[in-house]
Every structure is written in structure tokens, then in C-alpha cells.
């Protein structure tokens, strides 16, 4: 198994089986030896107690008790010294120095007889020792016994004491205990396997959940969270860490997507700007050819003309074309200033009404030259954050556009007011309306609609659009009943921006705000 829970289960089961087998082997190999060792100790202890007794009197007393009591009542007789030990499976044989039997457990003295040969008696006596120690003897018939043979000297008498205990009972007890132990070990193995399996699954499941959630995170799915309150501290910490990682990754990816979108928009804007620049250069090249050709032709005619009046006419025509070229170059410089020279535009607090009023006053002599009636409507508090030079340039272009296309005796109406989140500047002028097909194109560079005057370069509205877009504003044109109204809106200055201005802090409009 390659899963954590599977390997944990196998390891735990193997350990459990190894421990159980070790316990079984230890019990089988050691328990019997420990039992025999303990019986030897008890036997030596009893032998020591017997040496303190008068063995002749003790044998006489024990025999008398057995002879008086019936065999069924013998174990209930009181006063016997050996009875408690015999009840614990110890058997005693006590002989005199002639090796005659004085006392034997579970036998009466009358029932015993000794037909042993003298040589055999001597060999048996030789096995008795004064400093006797208990030991285990194997016996094929009974399976072995623990025996102690001691020679006790009391006065002039010598007593041969043999204490025995059959291992038959011990063998049966250990065998039974071994079988019980095997059953217990089997039950422990079964129950342990079930418990270990449940434990392994309880540990492995959170890890599997963590792997599943991690895979979802890898697939940008942050909908699922890990449980942070389990029975295991390490898994809780893992859950907290993965959930925190999920949240941070979600924020990072969201920010990354936002930045990527902004970058794509910026790249798109730059690509569009580059297209505008290329088109602009092409248009400039095309537009400059016409006045240059006219000037060249006028100069050739000037050299051939004999009449002073004609030469003056050719000179005036050439000067008009030169002035037109000068206006075109000035407009080009304005566009470069907006699009390239001011990638980061410094802004400040300003009142668009004041700017419009000042510009309106400067254009008053021009309007008066064509007897144009003018109206200025201003609303107080038209505050914006902008670049004064570029805003003034946009206002002037609107006013110049109105001057050029308003017939003599017509009307020009200038208005500045707040409208929602914008401050609107609009210029209405009497005159020819703009064809619907040209409404969307008049903001392009060098474009002049059909039927409009040939004055100007066709760059004024393009400059206005660039400046307004740089300030995050909007612009438009609407045909009125007797004329045309051009307008642009700049976002109103917020209270926070006004406070910043009062504190003397400067602002910047970056190119990304266009």
C-alpha cells in the first residue's frame, strides 16, 4: 500500500503481531522456568523449617494424626505441621539413619515396607546432602518433578528427608495458561487490527483531504477549506497552514489577474497609441505636402509675374500657407506634449469656472471682430484636480473651434456647471450642424467633416480628447437646432483631494489613468 493510512496500518499490525508473538514465546520459554525456580525456593524454605523441628517427634505426631483420622477426614485434622505444605502439593518422606521410613505423605506407616537391598540403600543414601538444594529432575512417567534430598543430623541420629513436588500440575497449569494466552493474543490481534485500521483511517483521512484541497488550490478552486479542529494537533496546524496558504494564493492570484488585466489594457492602449502615432505621422506627411506644393507653385509664379498686384497676391497666398503650416506644427507639438512629454502629469487644485472665464475674456476681441454674441454661464464650486496648462489648452481649442465655425453675427454660449461626479465645460455655437456620419470621427487627428470650413489643421479636437482622457474624463458633441455644442467632463475634486491640496501635497496623474 502506498497510502499513509495503509502503511501505518501494516506497520501497526506487524508491531502488534511481533509483540504478541514475543509475549507468547516469552511465556512459553520463561514461565515454566520461573515456576520451577519459585518451587525450589519454597522447598528450601520448608526444609529449613524442618531442620528446626524434632524430626523423630514430628514423624510420630504426624503418623498418629493419620492413624486416628479417617482418610476422608485427615486433611481436616488440626495440629499437623506438614498439612499446609502437603495441601500445596508438597510430598515428604523422612527416614532414619538405617534408612527406614518414618513418615510418608499420603501413606500410613503400616502400609509401607522396604525390601531394598543394602547396596541399593547405600547408593540412595549417597544422594542425600547436608547442605541440600532443591532441583528439577526429568521423569518419563510423570513428566518430571522438583526434589530436595537432605541429610539432617540431630544429636546422634541422622534423618534423611526428601521433599518432592510433581511438575504434572505445573505442566498442566502452564499448558492451560498457554492456551488461554494464545486465545487472548488472537483476540488482541483481531481487536487491535480493527482499532489500528480505524486509527489509521482517522489519521489518513485528513491527509487525503489535505491532498484533495491542495489539488483544488492548484486548479484555482479555493471554495473548500480544511478542518482546523481535529483530534490531532499536527493535523490542525496543517489545516490552518493550508487554509492560510489558500487565502494568500487567492489574493495573490486575484491581484495578479488584476495587474495582468491592467497590463493588457496598458499594452492595448500603447498599441493603439502607436497606431495613432503612425497614422499621425502619415497624416502629417500628407498634410504638409499640400501647403509645400502650394508655396512652391506660388514662388514659381512669383518669379514670372510682372504685375505688382499679382506678385503681392502670390506672396499673400504663400504667407497664408506658411501660417497654416506653422499652426499645424504648433498643434503637433501640443500633441507630443500630451502623449509623450507628460507620461506622468502633475496636477493641482483648480476651479474650471475660473479657467473658462479667463480664456473667455482672452477670446473676446476675436468674437467681437466677427460681431459674435457671447454668453458665459458659470456655476460656483466647479473644483477639479488637473494640469492647468493642459486644461487651458483644451478650453482654448473648444473656443477656437467655435470662433472658426460661427458665422458673423452668430452666437457662442459657454457653460461651466457640476453634473453628477463631473464638472462639465460646454461651448455652443451657431452654424452648420455636423453630419451624423462624422460625429464619431471628428475626434480623430486631421479629420475635418464634410462641409466644414477649411480653416485649422484638424488636430484641435484630437488634442482635447487626449487631454480629457489623460484626466480620466469624457467628451462629446451634440447637434442643436441651430448649431453644435461641444462638451467635456472632468471628475470633480473629492473632499480628500481638497484636504490634500490644502496641506500642500502635490498629485500625479500617471499614464495609466488616461
ABEGO torsion letter per residue (X at the ends): XABAAAAAAAAAAAAAAAAAAAAAAAAAAAAAAAAAAAAAAAAAAAAAAAAABBAAAAAAAAAAAAAABBAAAAAABBGBAAAAAAAAGBBBBBBBAAGBBABBBGBBAAABBBABBAAAAAAAAAABBABBBBBBBBBAAAGEBBBBBBBBBBEABBBBBBBBBBAAAAAAAAAAAAAAAAAAAAAAAAAAAAAAAAAAAAAAAAAAAAAAAAAAAAAGBAABBBBABBABAAAAAAAAAAAAAAAAAAAAAAAAAAAAAAAAAAAAAAAAAAAAAAAAAAAAAAAAAAAAAAAAAAAAAAAABABAAAAAAAAAAAAAAAAAAAAAAAAAAAAAAAAAABABBBBBBBBAAAAAAAAAAAAAAAAAAAGBBBBBBBBBGBBBBBBAAAAAAAAAAAAAAAAAABBBGBBBBBBBBBBEABBBBBBBBBEBBBBAAAAAAAABBGBBBBGBBABEAGAAAAAAAAAAAAAGBBBBBBBBAABBBBBBBBBBBBAAAAAAAAAGBBBBBBAAAX
